[in-house]
């Protein structure tokens, strides 16, 4: 969720790291435990919000436990990020610096004081101190199943004398639906994420599955109770009180202008391709250039999706049916369209490719996987231009004989 730590925060984090290596964090008897939920920001890295645990006592010690820290200076960081092999770590530092970041950003931070018993609080502190040891603090980040929101929840659950019980309001929603709620105002981000998500993103999250999104975790925890504890004859509300720790701020939602929207651009591309298909000079250089760019762009998108689907650890990107029309091999016709000697190969290739494009249409109709609306004109455009290429190559390379069709000499 949270991939950026301001320089000031880093300085204090490093300083407190050296201090806390020597001894575990200790608190007084008046300790309070809170779940901090930071509302989403405008930047891509802040789009889904953030969570942290806050522990403070009457003696003035007030620390935040933040599972959202990583070091972009790590060797081959961007390659590891692409492959889903980014390691995050637990940072512990004064809450005033944690809150200052969101105050400067203009993001509201909510605080839910948890209704834990003294033994539960102490067990949680012990678990966090153990997790903060240098050999334990780093973990393999997973956007859905192991992130800055799921980690605090798991730590608190492990500390309970009993179990956490709640009916999630999001159990029937899919991962794609929940994520789309946070990106729908940014049409290009929406398109990109929905292209790289595969069919697994259309599975329902089930009970507790929405906890990877901080705001949804906050909402579910507000309704949760602790049951089965040794001293509890009735369910105990999980949250004792809720207040705004930072804010309020005015919210301004910016949307993509219609003339820059991918749906508008894809419709324009479709009609441009239709015009080229209907023109008289069907073998014009413009027509070849259009198809070369079209196949090249779909190949580029296909390469990205192929790598994410088969060679990354990112969640929700496997079984991606977008590869039926975003074919990485489309790089071949993008180049060979200019080679006269490659016409026979291209006839075979386009014949197979058009079947894949038709299959993509079937997948869309049957809703095997959800597709962004903006891709529909592009799939139709590919079908149109590929069919036109097949027809032209067929007439150029084949002729009718008494025994049927044969290759021209």
C-alpha positions in Angstrom: 0.0 0.0 0.0 2.6 2.5 1.1 5.8 2.6 -0.7 7.1 6.1 0.0 8.7 7.3 3.2 9.8 10.9 3.4 13.4 11.7 4.2 12.6 13.0 7.6 10.8 9.8 8.6 13.8 7.8 7.3 16.2 9.7 9.5 14.1 9.1 12.6 13.5 5.4 11.6 17.3 4.8 11.3 17.9 6.5 14.7 15.3 4.5 16.5 16.4 1.3 14.8 19.8 1.6 16.5 18.1 2.4 19.8 15.6 -0.4 19.6 18.1 -3.1 18.6 19.5 -3.0 22.0 16.3 -3.5 23.9 12.7 -4.4 23.4 10.1 -1.7 23.5 8.6 -1.5 27.0 5.4 0.3 28.0 3.7 1.1 31.3 0.5 -0.4 32.7 -1.7 2.3 31.1 -0.9 1.1 27.6 -3.4 1.6 24.8 -3.4 -0.2 21.5 -4.9 1.4 18.4 -5.4 0.5 14.7 -4.5 3.5 12.5 -6.1 3.7 9.1 -4.9 6.3 6.6 -7.3 7.3 3.9 -6.2 7.0 0.2 -4.2 9.8 -1.4 -3.8 11.0 -5.0 -0.5 9.4 -5.8 -0.5 5.8 -7.2 1.4 4.4 -4.2 -1.1 6.0 -1.8 -4.2 5.1 -3.8 -5.4 2.2 -1.5 -4.5 3.8 1.9 -2.4 2.4 4.7 -2.6 0.8 8.1 -0.4 0.7 11.2 -0.6 -0.2 14.9 -0.2 2.5 17.5 0.9 1.7 21.1 1.2 4.4 23.8 1.1 4.8 27.5 0.6 7.6 30.1 4.3 7.9 30.5 4.6 9.5 27.1 5.9 6.6 25.0 3.9 6.6 21.7 5.1 4.4 18.9 3.7 3.3 15.5 4.4 -0.1 14.1 4.5 0.3 10.3 4.7 -2.8 8.0 4.8 -0.6 4.9 8.5 0.3 4.6 10.9 -0.8 1.9 14.2 0.4 0.6 14.2 1.3 -3.1 18.0 1.3 -3.0 17.9 -2.5 -2.8 19.9 -4.2 -5.5 17.7 -4.7 -8.7 14.8 -3.2 -6.8 12.6 -2.4 -9.9 13.2 -5.8 -11.4 12.2 -7.4 -8.1 9.2 -5.2 -7.9 8.1 -6.2 -11.4 8.4 -9.9 -10.4 6.6 -9.4 -7.1 9.7 -10.2 -5.1 9.8 -7.0 -3.1 10.8 -7.3 0.6 9.1 -5.0 3.0 10.0 -4.5 6.7 8.5 -3.5 10.0 9.5 0.0 11.1 8.9 1.3 14.6 9.1 5.0 15.3 7.3 7.8 17.2 3.7 8.3 16.1 4.1 12.0 15.7 6.3 11.4 12.7 3.9 8.9 11.2 1.0 11.2 11.5 3.0 14.2 10.3 3.4 12.5 6.9 -0.3 12.2 6.4 -1.0 15.7 7.7 1.4 17.1 5.1 -0.2 14.9 2.4 -3.7 16.0 3.4 -5.0 12.5 4.1 -7.3 11.7 7.0 -6.1 9.2 9.6 -8.6 7.3 11.7 -7.7 5.8 15.1 -9.6 2.8 16.5 -8.7 2.1 20.1 -8.9 -1.6 20.6 -10.8 -3.2 23.5 -8.0 -5.5 24.6 -7.3 -6.9 28.1 -4.0 -6.2 29.8 -2.7 -9.7 29.1 -3.7 -9.4 25.4 -1.9 -6.0 25.1 1.2 -7.4 26.7 1.2 -10.5 24.4 0.7 -8.2 21.4 3.7 -6.1 22.5 5.8 -9.2 23.0 4.8 -10.4 19.5 5.7 -7.1 17.9 9.0 -6.9 19.7 9.8 -10.4 18.5 8.7 -9.4 15.0 10.9 -6.3 15.1 14.1 -8.3 15.8 16.5 -7.7 12.9 16.3 -11.3 11.7 12.4 -11.2 11.7 11.4 -7.7 10.6 11.6 -8.3 6.8 8.9 -10.1 4.9 7.9 -10.8 1.3 5.3 -8.3 0.4 2.1 -9.5 -1.3 -0.4 -6.8 -2.3 -3.4 -9.0 -1.4 -2.4 -11.7 1.1 0.5 -10.2 3.1 0.7 -6.4 3.3 0.6 -3.4 5.6 -3.1 -4.0 6.5 -3.1 -7.8 6.8 0.0 -7.9 9.0 -1.4 -5.8 11.9 -4.7 -7.8 11.8 -2.8 -11.1 12.1 -0.6 -9.8 14.9 -3.7 -8.7 16.9 -5.5 -11.9 16.3 -2.6 -13.9 17.5 -2.6 -11.9 20.8 -6.3 -12.5 21.6 -7.6 -14.7 24.3 -10.4 -15.9 22.1 -11.1 -15.2 18.5 -12.2 -12.4 16.3 -15.8 -12.7 15.0 -17.5 -10.5 12.4 -19.7 -10.6 9.3 -17.8 -8.9 6.6 -19.8 -6.5 4.4 -17.5 -7.4 1.4 -17.5 -11.2 1.4 -19.6 -11.5 -1.8 -17.5 -8.9 -3.7 -14.6 -9.9 -6.0 -11.0 -8.7 -5.7 -11.4 -6.8 -8.9 -14.6 -5.1 -7.7 -13.0 -3.9 -4.5 -9.8 -2.7 -6.1 -11.7 -0.9 -8.9 -13.6 1.2 -6.3 -10.3 2.9 -5.5 -9.1 3.5 -9.1 -12.3 4.2 -11.1 -11.6 7.9 -11.3 -8.3 7.3 -13.1 -9.2 5.7 -16.4 -5.7 4.8 -17.4 -4.8 3.2 -14.1 -8.1 1.4 -14.2 -7.4 0.1 -17.6 -3.8 -1.0 -16.8 -4.7 -2.8 -13.6 -7.7 -4.6 -15.2 -5.5 -5.7 -18.1 -2.9 -7.3 -15.9 -5.4 -8.9 -13.6 -6.4 -12.4 -14.6 -9.5 -14.6 -14.0 -8.5 -15.1 -10.4 -9.2 -11.5 -9.7 -12.9 -12.3 -10.3 -13.1 -14.7 -7.4 -15.1 -13.5 -4.3 -12.9 -12.5 -1.4 -14.9 -14.4 1.2 -14.9 -13.8 4.9 -11.9 -11.7 5.9 -10.6 -11.5 2.4 -11.2 -7.7 2.1 -8.7 -7.0 4.9 -5.9 -6.2 2.4 -7.6 -2.8 1.9 -7.1 -0.6 5.0 -10.4 1.2 4.8 -12.3 -2.1 4.5 -10.3 -3.6 7.3 -11.3 -0.6 9.5 -15.0 -1.0 8.6 -15.0 -4.7 9.3 -13.1 -4.2 12.6 -15.7 -1.6 13.7 -18.3 -4.4 13.7 -16.1 -7.1 15.1 -16.4 -8.8 18.5 -14.0 -11.0 20.5 -15.6 -14.3 21.5 -14.5 -17.3 23.4 -12.1 -15.5 25.8 -11.6 -17.0 29.3 -13.1 -14.0 31.0 -15.8 -13.2 28.5 -19.3 -14.4 29.2 -20.6 -12.3 26.2 -19.0 -11.1 23.0 -16.6 -8.2 23.7 -16.6 -5.3 21.2 -13.3 -5.3 19.4 -13.2 -1.5 19.1 -13.5 0.6 22.2 -13.6 4.0 20.6 -13.0 5.7 17.3 -11.6 9.2 16.6 -10.0 11.2 13.8 -6.2 11.4 14.5 -5.5 13.6 11.5 -7.9 15.8 9.6 -10.4 16.6 8.4 -9.4 17.7 4.9 -11.3 18.8 1.8 -11.6 16.0 -0.7 -11.1 16.9 -4.4 -11.6 14.0 -6.8 -10.0 14.5 -10.3 -11.3 12.4 -13.2 -9.8 11.7 -16.6 -11.1 14.1 -19.2 -13.3 12.5 -21.8 -11.0 13.3 -24.7 -8.1 11.5 -22.9 -10.2 8.5 -21.8 -9.0 5.2 -23.1 -12.6 4.3 -24.3 -12.8 7.4 -26.4 -9.3 6.8 -27.9 -10.1 3.1 -28.6 -13.3 4.1 -30.4 -11.4 6.6 -32.5 -8.8 3.9 -33.3 -11.6 1.6 -34.4 -13.2 4.1 -36.8 -9.8 5.0 -38.1 -9.2 1.3 -38.9 -12.6 1.0 -40.4 -11.9 3.9 -42.7 -8.7 2.3 -43.8 -10.5 -1.0 -44.5 -13.1 0.7 -46.7 -10.7 2.9 -48.7 -10.0 2.2 -52.3 -6.2 1.9 -52.1 -6.2 -1.1 -49.8 -2.5 -1.8 -49.9 -1.5 1.7 -49.1 1.6 2.5 -47.0 -0.7 4.2 -44.5 -2.7 1.0 -44.0 0.5 -1.1 -43.5 1.8 1.5 -41.0 -1.4 1.5 -39.1 -1.4 -2.3 -38.8 2.2 -2.4 -37.9 1.7 0.0 -35.0 -1.5 -1.8 -33.9 0.2 -5.2 -33.8 3.3 -3.7 -32.2 1.3 -2.1 -29.4 -0.7 -5.3 -28.7 2.6 -7.3 -28.7 4.1 -4.9 -26.1 1.0 -5.3 -23.9 1.1 -9.0 -24.3 4.7 -9.3 -23.3 4.0 -7.4 -20.1 1.0 -9.6 -19.3 2.8 -12.8 -20.2 5.8 -12.0 -17.9 3.5 -11.0 -15.0 1.3 -14.1 -15.5 4.0 -16.7 -15.8 7.2 -15.3 -14.2 6.0 -13.1 -11.3 4.8 -13.7 -7.7 2.2 -11.0 -7.9 -1.3 -12.1 -6.9 -4.4 -12.1 -9.2 -2.4 -12.0 -12.4 -2.5 -15.7 -13.4 -4.9 -17.2 -15.9 -5.2 -14.0 -17.9 -7.4 -14.4 -20.9 -6.3 -11.0 -22.3 -3.4 -12.9 -23.8 -5.9 -14.1 -26.5 -5.9 -10.7 -28.1 -2.8 -9.1 -26.6 -0.6 -11.7 -28.2 3.1 -11.2 -27.6 3.8 -12.9 -31.0 2.1 -10.0 -32.7 5.6 -8.5 -32.9 6.1 -10.8 -35.9 3.4 -9.3 -38.2 4.3 -5.8 -36.9 7.7 -6.4 -38.6 7.0 -8.9 -41.3 4.2 -6.9 -42.8 6.9 -5.0 -44.7 8.5 -8.2 -46.1 7.0 -9.5 -49.3 8.7 -12.9 -48.8 6.9 -13.4 -45.5 3.4 -13.2 -47.0 2.8 -17.0 -46.9 3.9 -17.2 -43.2 1.6 -14.2 -42.4 -1.4 -15.9 -44.0 -0.9 -18.9 -41.6 -0.2 -16.6 -38.7 -3.2 -14.3 -39.2 -5.5 -17.3 -39.7 -4.5 -18.7 -36.3 -4.5 -15.2 -34.7 -8.1 -14.4 -35.8 -9.3 -17.6 -34.1 -7.7 -16.4 -30.9 -9.3 -13.0 -31.3 -12.7 -14.7 -31.8 -12.0 -16.8 -28.7 -11.4 -13.6 -26.7 -14.8 -12.4 -27.8 -16.4 -15.7 -26.6 -14.6 -15.3 -23.2 -16.0 -11.7 -23.0 -19.5 -12.8 -23.8 -19.4 -15.7 -21.3 -17.8 -13.5 -18.7 -15.1 -16.0 -17.9 -13.1 -13.0 -17.0 -14.1 -9.4 -16.6 -12.7 -7.0 -19.3 -12.5 -3.2 -19.3 -15.1 -1.7 -21.7 -12.3 0.2 -23.4 -10.8 -3.1 -24.9 -14.0 -4.0 -26.8 -13.4 -1.6 -29.7 -9.8 -2.7 -29.8 -10.7 -6.4 -30.1 -13.2 -5.5 -32.9 -10.4 -3.5 -34.6 -8.0 -6.4 -34.4 -10.6 -8.7 -35.9 -11.4 -6.3 -38.6 -7.8 -5.6 -39.7 -6.7 -9.2 -39.3 -9.6 -10.5 -41.4 -8.8 -7.9 -44.0 -5.1 -9.0 -44.0 -6.2 -12.6 -44.4 -8.5 -11.8 -47.3 -5.8 -9.8 -49.1 -3.1 -12.4 -48.6 -5.5 -15.1 -49.7 -6.2 -13.4 -53.1 -2.5 -12.6 -53.5 -1.1 -16.1 -52.8 -3.9 -18.5 -53.9 -5.8 -19.2 -57.1 -8.7 -21.4 -57.9 -8.0 -24.6 -60.0 -10.0 -27.6 -61.0 -8.8 -29.3 -57.9 -9.6 -26.4 -55.6 -7.3 -23.7 -54.3 -3.6 -23.8 -54.9 -0.6 -21.6 -54.4 0.2 -19.2 -57.1 3.6 -19.6 -58.8 
